[in-house]
Amino acid sequence: MVANRGIDALGVARGPRTVSRQNEVARVISLPGRLTPVSWQLPNDLSYEDWLHYGKMLTQMQGAIQWALGDWWVHGEHKYGKRVKALRDGAFGTYAIQTLKNFGWVAKHVETSRRRDVLTFGHHEAVAALPAAQQKHWLERSLSS
């Protein structure tokens, strides 16, 4: 169980946690073997097919997490308001405020209907400041490249 207090190097307050980080990670992602916040110890008897399946799943999750965090951040902006205070209180783990703000800004400015799952979050971030029609044009052009 992690129970440190104080302010870290980024100025984020760290308070006691009621659930260990290991348990939090294992609860969110169900994978065979032992999953911790910094490692995944795969079982020795994992089949090649399962290895491929989990690899594909993880690569898909890697691209989706930025969108999920961005949409979550935007939702909190409209519904709850006090996100920065919660972040400083250590509620969001190790993400910096600016990182979450960036994810939220892109999610807010690139509507779901224009998001392309075969392009990276970075592609969408590059066009987020453009008007909707130009976003669509450049994202479609990226698809055909």
Number of C-alpha atoms within 10 A of each C-alpha: 11 13 11 11 12 12 14 11 6 11 12 22 18 20 16 13 14 9 11 14 16 16 13 12 14 15 11 8 10 10 14 14 12 13 18 14 12 8 9 12 11 13 11 7 7 11 10 9 9 11 12 11 11 14 12 11 11 13 10 13 12 12 16 15 13 21 18 15 18 22 20 15 22 22 14 14 14 9 9 9 13 11 17 15 12 13 19 19 17 22 17 15 12 12 13 14 15 9 13 21 16 16 22 24 18 23 25 16 17 21 12 11 7 15 18 16 10 10 14 14 20 12 15 21 18 13 19 19 14 14 11 14 9 13 23 19 13 16 18 14 10 13 11 7 5
